[in-house]
Amino acid sequence: MPGQQAEADAYAVIVFREEGRWQVGLLPETLTNDLAGLVEAVRQQPGENGAFALVDVADEFFVVVRVQLGRVRLLLSDVTAAVAWELAVQVLEHLDLELPGEDDLEEVWPAGDLGVFDDMGVDEMEMGAILSDLDAYADEMLSALARRLGFADPFERVVDALV
């Protein structure tokens, strides 16, 4: 059944810039399975250019939730995650996309806004390159994204503290 949540190690971090410095913090674990809660948590952050959340679910897939000027922008790294994970189902529903069928499970592909970080220097092409590394786990993709956007050190400190 789509969206059945398996036991998972999942985490969500909130990221924003304040007074020119990156701020990265851990969000409550309950939000790793609650898109509406993630959107609300992101809306509450000040951020000079809109805040965003990065969610890693079991190193299988990730979700980016960005609220910028009131607009919610979403990126799901792997549509096929909706077969097993509730958060992925919620993202696809928000994007008004169909859940993948059995014939769609052979390939991994993203859904949502590949240009979610265009204004920060990571365009659709570069995001596509990060997502196309099929040998990389979701946490490795998020680390690559954090490095490219310039907040790798605070991101790694928060994530390493989880271990």
WOMOFEN-V143592 format. One record per helix or strand. SS is the DSSP state (helix for helix, strand for strand). FROM is the first residue (numbers start at 1). LEN is the number of residues. If there is no record, write none. Layout:
ss | from | len
SS | FROM | LEN
SS | FROM | LEN
This chain:
ss | from | len
strand | 10 | 9
strand | 21 | 6
helix | 29 | 5
helix | 35 | 9
strand | 51 | 7
strand | 61 | 8
strand | 71 | 6
helix | 79 | 5
helix | 86 | 9
helix | 102 | 3
strand | 111 | 2
helix | 118 | 3
helix | 124 | 8
helix | 138 | 12
helix | 152 | 9
